[in-house]
Amino acid sequence: MEFTKMHGLGNDFIVVYGERELPSNVSQLAIDVCNRWYGIGADGLVYILPSERADFSMRIINSDGTEAEQCGNAIRCVSKYVYDNGLIDREELAIETLGAGVQKVQLTIENGKVEKVRVDMGQPILNGTKIPTLIDAPQIVEHPIDVNGQKYSFTAVSMGNPHCVIPVEDAANFDYSVIGPMLEKHELFPKKINVEFITVYNRNHVEMRVWERGAGPTLACGTGACATLVASALRGVTDREAKISLQGGDLYIEWNSSDNHVYMTGSAEEVFRGRFE
């Protein structure tokens, strides 16, 4: 298997191009190659596949072998890969995702390489049962939740995958190693959930840390940053455009009021290439 190791703000992926479909053993393969001690090491295994609806399709297998519906950092990596490797020569393209449909991408090119990627992440899903949660409500904003004897409040958003956004006093130093997996598998969330712990600095700047469903703690989460901005705007504590600071760097998120779409801008990097046998 020829692969390219890439990352978006430290959220890293093993990217594979050239297959027509996912291999039958893809779940176990992801577990093996994503292992950081006995494999290549990554948060997920990403396949760039043909699409009948877009320029390419993207499939993401988490490090635990489960499949993710969408990933904002992965789609930036895929976009950089296809342009930098001459698979497309346009600065605008479309990528099909499992959970969020076809998403439009705008590339910023410098010296013949992709420097920045702006992705139309689509409209956020706010209805409680469609996220999905077990709460039947048009929106879930600052809903109480008890975990491990502690009381929190969360705002729920889906960006093609489910997110639970929780304000804390100091997100950068918050220890979520215990509560993160407990929230991921909480009974309120029938398909599990990604959990963002956030601290709002001002109306245009939020600090975020993430426990990703199927991957655990990662340095960044693009859909999580989008969910964070939407949740913060719903709570009235930020504007509809803000810098989201993650452990691996910053993403710039806009929730456009005219089309209700969320736009994410950030970088992606190639690390190395290799062959896994």
VENWOTA-V615192 format. One record per residue. N is the residue number from 1. RES is the residue in three letters. SS is DSSP state (H for helix, E for strand, C for the rest). PHI is phi in radians with two decimals (none if undefined). Layout:
n->N res->RES ss->SS phi->PHI
n->N res->RES ss->SS phi->PHI
//
This chain:
n->1 res->MET ss->C phi->none
n->2 res->GLU ss->E phi->-1.35
n->3 res->PHE ss->E phi->-2.50
n->4 res->THR ss->E phi->-2.20
n->5 res->LYS ss->E phi->-1.50
n->6 res->MET ss->E phi->-2.39
n->7 res->HIS ss->E phi->-2.60
n->8 res->GLY ss->E phi->-2.06
n->9 res->LEU ss->C phi->0.99
n->10 res->GLY ss->C phi->1.60
n->11 res->ASN ss->E phi->-1.39
n->12 res->ASP ss->E phi->-1.84
n->13 res->PHE ss->E phi->-2.46
n->14 res->ILE ss->E phi->-1.70
n->15 res->VAL ss->E phi->-1.76
n->16 res->VAL ss->E phi->-2.15
n->17 res->TYR ss->E phi->-2.20
n->18 res->GLY ss->C phi->2.10
n->19 res->GLU ss->C phi->-1.50
n->20 res->ARG ss->C phi->-1.57
n->21 res->GLU ss->C phi->-2.72
n->22 res->LEU ss->C phi->-1.19
n->23 res->PRO ss->C phi->-1.17
n->24 res->SER ss->C phi->-1.13
n->25 res->ASN ss->C phi->-1.77
n->26 res->VAL ss->H phi->-1.09
n->27 res->SER ss->H phi->-1.12
n->28 res->GLN ss->H phi->-1.19
n->29 res->LEU ss->H phi->-1.05
n->30 res->ALA ss->H phi->-1.08
n->31 res->ILE ss->H phi->-1.03
n->32 res->ASP ss->H phi->-1.23
n->33 res->VAL ss->H phi->-1.33
n->34 res->CYS ss->H phi->-1.42
n->35 res->ASN ss->C phi->-1.04
n->36 res->ARG ss->C phi->-1.42
n->37 res->TRP ss->C phi->-1.91
n->38 res->TYR ss->C phi->-1.99
n->39 res->GLY ss->C phi->-2.20
n->40 res->ILE ss->C phi->-1.34
n->41 res->GLY ss->C phi->1.69
n->42 res->ALA ss->C phi->-3.03
n->43 res->ASP ss->C phi->-1.43
n->44 res->GLY ss->E phi->-2.94
n->45 res->LEU ss->E phi->-1.89
n->46 res->VAL ss->E phi->-2.07
n->47 res->TYR ss->E phi->-1.85
n->48 res->ILE ss->E phi->-1.71
n->49 res->LEU ss->E phi->-2.14
n->50 res->PRO ss->C phi->-1.14
n->51 res->SER ss->C phi->-2.46
n->52 res->GLU ss->C phi->-1.56
n->53 res->ARG ss->C phi->-1.95
n->54 res->ALA ss->C phi->-2.57
n->55 res->ASP ss->C phi->-1.18
n->56 res->PHE ss->E phi->-2.60
n->57 res->SER ss->E phi->-2.02
n->58 res->MET ss->E phi->-2.25
n->59 res->ARG ss->E phi->-2.16
n->60 res->ILE ss->E phi->-2.11
n->61 res->ILE ss->E phi->-1.91
n->62 res->ASN ss->E phi->-1.15
n->63 res->SER ss->C phi->-1.16
n->64 res->ASP ss->C phi->-1.67
n->65 res->GLY ss->C phi->1.64
n->66 res->THR ss->C phi->-1.44
n->67 res->GLU ss->E phi->-1.76
n->68 res->ALA ss->E phi->-1.63
n->69 res->GLU ss->C phi->-1.27
n->70 res->GLN ss->C phi->-2.81
n->71 res->CYS ss->C phi->-2.75
n->72 res->GLY ss->H phi->-1.17
n->73 res->ASN ss->H phi->-1.24
n->74 res->ALA ss->H phi->-1.14
n->75 res->ILE ss->H phi->-1.18
n->76 res->ARG ss->H phi->-1.19
n->77 res->CYS ss->H phi->-1.10
n->78 res->VAL ss->H phi->-1.07
n->79 res->SER ss->H phi->-1.08
n->80 res->LYS ss->H phi->-1.13
n->81 res->TYR ss->H phi->-1.05
n->82 res->VAL ss->H phi->-1.21
n->83 res->TYR ss->H phi->-1.37
n->84 res->ASP ss->H phi->-1.10
n->85 res->ASN ss->C phi->-1.70
n->86 res->GLY ss->C phi->1.25
n->87 res->LEU ss->C phi->-1.42
n->88 res->ILE ss->C phi->-2.67
n->89 res->ASP ss->C phi->-2.06
n->90 res->ARG ss->C phi->-1.85
n->91 res->GLU ss->C phi->-1.56
n->92 res->GLU ss->E phi->-2.14
n->93 res->LEU ss->E phi->-2.60
n->94 res->ALA ss->E phi->-2.31
n->95 res->ILE ss->E phi->-2.20
n->96 res->GLU ss->E phi->-1.51
n->97 res->THR ss->E phi->-2.06
n->98 res->LEU ss->C phi->-1.21
n->99 res->GLY ss->C phi->-1.82
n->100 res->ALA ss->C phi->-2.05
n->101 res->GLY ss->E phi->1.25
n->102 res->VAL ss->E phi->-1.52
n->103 res->GLN ss->E phi->-2.07
n->104 res->LYS ss->E phi->-1.53
n->105 res->VAL ss->E phi->-2.25
n->106 res->GLN ss->E phi->-2.04
n->107 res->LEU ss->E phi->-1.77
n->108 res->THR ss->E phi->-1.86
n->109 res->ILE ss->E phi->-1.85
n->110 res->GLU ss->E phi->-2.35
n->111 res->ASN ss->C phi->0.95
n->112 res->GLY ss->C phi->1.40
n->113 res->LYS ss->E phi->-2.21
n->114 res->VAL ss->E phi->-1.29
n->115 res->GLU ss->E phi->-1.77
n->116 res->LYS ss->E phi->-2.39
n->117 res->VAL ss->E phi->-2.28
n->118 res->ARG ss->E phi->-1.94
n->119 res->VAL ss->E phi->-2.03
n->120 res->ASP ss->E phi->-1.39
n->121 res->MET ss->E phi->-1.49
n->122 res->GLY ss->E phi->1.46
n->123 res->GLN ss->E phi->-1.48
n->124 res->PRO ss->C phi->-1.20
n->125 res->ILE ss->E phi->-1.71
n->126 res->LEU ss->C phi->-2.00
n->127 res->ASN ss->C phi->-1.14
n->128 res->GLY ss->C phi->-1.02
n->129 res->THR ss->C phi->-1.38
n->130 res->LYS ss->C phi->-1.51
n->131 res->ILE ss->C phi->-1.12
n->132 res->PRO ss->C phi->-1.86
n->133 res->THR ss->C phi->-2.31
n->134 res->LEU ss->C phi->-1.57
n->135 res->ILE ss->C phi->-1.69
n->136 res->ASP ss->C phi->-1.59
n->137 res->ALA ss->C phi->-2.67
n->138 res->PRO ss->C phi->-1.06
n->139 res->GLN ss->C phi->-2.51
n->140 res->ILE ss->C phi->-2.10
n->141 res->VAL ss->C phi->-2.14
n->142 res->GLU ss->C phi->0.92
n->143 res->HIS ss->E phi->-1.47
n->144 res->PRO ss->E phi->-1.23
n->145 res->ILE ss->E phi->-2.61
n->146 res->ASP ss->E phi->-1.85
n->147 res->VAL ss->E phi->-2.46
n->148 res->ASN ss->C phi->0.95
n->149 res->GLY ss->C phi->1.40
n->150 res->GLN ss->E phi->-1.96
n->151 res->LYS ss->E phi->-1.78
n->152 res->TYR ss->E phi->-2.30
n->153 res->SER ss->E phi->-2.27
n->154 res->PHE ss->E phi->-2.36
n->155 res->THR ss->E phi->-2.05
n->156 res->ALA ss->E phi->-1.84
n->157 res->VAL ss->E phi->-2.53
n->158 res->SER ss->E phi->-1.95
n->159 res->MET ss->C phi->-1.99
n->160 res->GLY ss->C phi->1.69
n->161 res->ASN ss->C phi->-2.47
n->162 res->PRO ss->E phi->-1.47
n->163 res->HIS ss->E phi->-2.38
n->164 res->CYS ss->E phi->-2.20
n->165 res->VAL ss->E phi->-1.81
n->166 res->ILE ss->E phi->-2.16
n->167 res->PRO ss->E phi->-1.32
n->168 res->VAL ss->C phi->-2.34
n->169 res->GLU ss->C phi->-1.21
n->170 res->ASP ss->C phi->-2.52
n->171 res->ALA ss->H phi->-1.08
n->172 res->ALA ss->H phi->-1.09
n->173 res->ASN ss->H phi->-2.08
n->174 res->PHE ss->C phi->-1.34
n->175 res->ASP ss->C phi->-1.54
n->176 res->TYR ss->C phi->-1.88
n->177 res->SER ss->C phi->-1.13
n->178 res->VAL ss->C phi->-1.67
n->179 res->ILE ss->H phi->-1.26
n->180 res->GLY ss->H phi->-0.97
n->181 res->PRO ss->H phi->-1.15
n->182 res->MET ss->H phi->-1.22
n->183 res->LEU ss->H phi->-1.21
n->184 res->GLU ss->H phi->-0.92
n->185 res->LYS ss->C phi->-1.86
n->186 res->HIS ss->C phi->-1.08
n->187 res->GLU ss->C phi->-1.09
n->188 res->LEU ss->C phi->-1.21
n->189 res->PHE ss->C phi->-2.04
n->190 res->PRO ss->C phi->-1.14
n->191 res->LYS ss->C phi->-1.95
n->192 res->LYS ss->C phi->1.08
n->193 res->ILE ss->C phi->-2.78
n->194 res->ASN ss->E phi->-1.46
n->195 res->VAL ss->E phi->-2.12
n->196 res->GLU ss->E phi->-1.93
n->197 res->PHE ss->E phi->-1.85
n->198 res->ILE ss->E phi->-2.27
n->199 res->THR ss->E phi->-2.27
n->200 res->VAL ss->E phi->-1.54
n->201 res->TYR ss->E phi->-1.44
n->202 res->ASN ss->E phi->-2.77
n->203 res->ARG ss->C phi->-1.24
n->204 res->ASN ss->C phi->-2.29
n->205 res->HIS ss->E phi->-2.66
n->206 res->VAL ss->E phi->-2.29
n->207 res->GLU ss->E phi->-1.62
n->208 res->MET ss->E phi->-2.47
n->209 res->ARG ss->E phi->-2.22
n->210 res->VAL ss->E phi->-2.36
n->211 res->TRP ss->E phi->-1.97
n->212 res->GLU ss->E phi->-1.58
n->213 res->ARG ss->C phi->-1.04
n->214 res->GLY ss->C phi->1.52
n->215 res->ALA ss->C phi->-2.31
n->216 res->GLY ss->E phi->1.46
n->217 res->PRO ss->E phi->-1.26
n->218 res->THR ss->E phi->-2.24
n->219 res->LEU ss->C phi->-1.33
n->220 res->ALA ss->C phi->-2.84
n->221 res->CYS ss->C phi->-2.61
n->222 res->GLY ss->H phi->-1.19
n->223 res->THR ss->H phi->-1.15
n->224 res->GLY ss->H phi->-1.15
n->225 res->ALA ss->H phi->-1.13
n->226 res->CYS ss->H phi->-1.12
n->227 res->ALA ss->H phi->-1.09
n->228 res->THR ss->H phi->-1.09
n->229 res->LEU ss->H phi->-1.13
n->230 res->VAL ss->H phi->-1.09
n->231 res->ALA ss->H phi->-1.09
n->232 res->SER ss->H phi->-1.20
n->233 res->ALA ss->H phi->-1.17
n->234 res->LEU ss->H phi->-1.08
n->235 res->ARG ss->H phi->-1.34
n->236 res->GLY ss->C phi->1.40
n->237 res->VAL ss->C phi->-1.78
n->238 res->THR ss->C phi->-2.38
n->239 res->ASP ss->C phi->-1.35
n->240 res->ARG ss->C phi->-1.54
n->241 res->GLU ss->E phi->-2.49
n->242 res->ALA ss->E phi->-2.80
n->243 res->LYS ss->E phi->-1.54
n->244 res->ILE ss->E phi->-1.88
n->245 res->SER ss->E phi->-1.62
n->246 res->LEU ss->E phi->-1.92
n->247 res->GLN ss->C phi->-1.05
n->248 res->GLY ss->C phi->-1.60
n->249 res->GLY ss->E phi->2.52
n->250 res->ASP ss->E phi->-1.92
n->251 res->LEU ss->E phi->-2.10
n->252 res->TYR ss->E phi->-1.97
n->253 res->ILE ss->E phi->-2.08
n->254 res->GLU ss->E phi->-2.25
n->255 res->TRP ss->E phi->-1.80
n->256 res->ASN ss->C phi->-1.23
n->257 res->SER ss->C phi->-1.36
n->258 res->SER ss->C phi->-1.38
n->259 res->ASP ss->C phi->-2.00
n->260 res->ASN ss->C phi->1.15
n->261 res->HIS ss->E phi->-1.56
n->262 res->VAL ss->E phi->-1.80
n->263 res->TYR ss->E phi->-2.02
n->264 res->MET ss->E phi->-2.06
n->265 res->THR ss->E phi->-2.18
n->266 res->GLY ss->E phi->-2.98
n->267 res->SER ss->C phi->-1.76
n->268 res->ALA ss->C phi->-2.62
n->269 res->GLU ss->E phi->-2.38
n->270 res->GLU ss->E phi->-1.57
n->271 res->VAL ss->E phi->-1.80
n->272 res->PHE ss->E phi->-2.86
n->273 res->ARG ss->E phi->-2.17
n->274 res->GLY ss->E phi->-2.94
n->275 res->ARG ss->E phi->-2.33
n->276 res->PHE ss->C phi->-1.88
n->277 res->GLU ss->C phi->-2.11
//
